[in-house]
């Protein structure tokens, strides 16, 4: 349920929270809506390479605990740890994605056929390193949108990059060659306010040409 539609507050008051109320759980229909809104993030040729593994059960968190290094507080108290992977074979879904666009009147059939032919060939020619870069950038956009949407729904989050990237896919039954771990987002109701942090002045990080 949306509790905060003040975009300025959502944006400016978001904090990284490390300790959550362990009694708070997020219903699956609400979690699905949060994820659905997060997937409104942009992606290269709309291939939507992000894949979400929502770890919420005690069994799942037990498996994750040994992989999150110094982030066990988030694992043990959050409503869920959302592991975001990038799918290196994301173009296998191009017919679903572009076919839906045709069905919804967003794209003519002939345009869809042309794009599918060109884009699949282009993606298949990419090196693993090139595809890795694409799925990580796109999945990071979804992760940031997820954190803002979570705040809109009244939840707090913490993005986590410190975890065992080598073993996390296999631990949760995914092919580690196909699914690249990007970030974990802890989500729940914070029991303490996240620390306020400073930002570099814009003048130090931008240039005009």
Buried (B, 14 or more C-beta within 10 A) or exposed (E): EEEEEEEEEBEEEBBBBBBBBEEBBBEEEBBEBBBEBBBEBEBBBEBBBBBBBBBBEEEBBEBBBEBBEEBEBBBBBBBBBBBBBBBBBBBEBBEEBBBEBBEEEEBEEEEBEEBBEEBBEEBEEBEEEEBBBBBBBBBBBBBBBBBBBBBBBEBBBBBBEEBEEEEBBEBBEBEBEBBBBBBBBBBBBBBEEBEEEEEEEEEEEEEEE
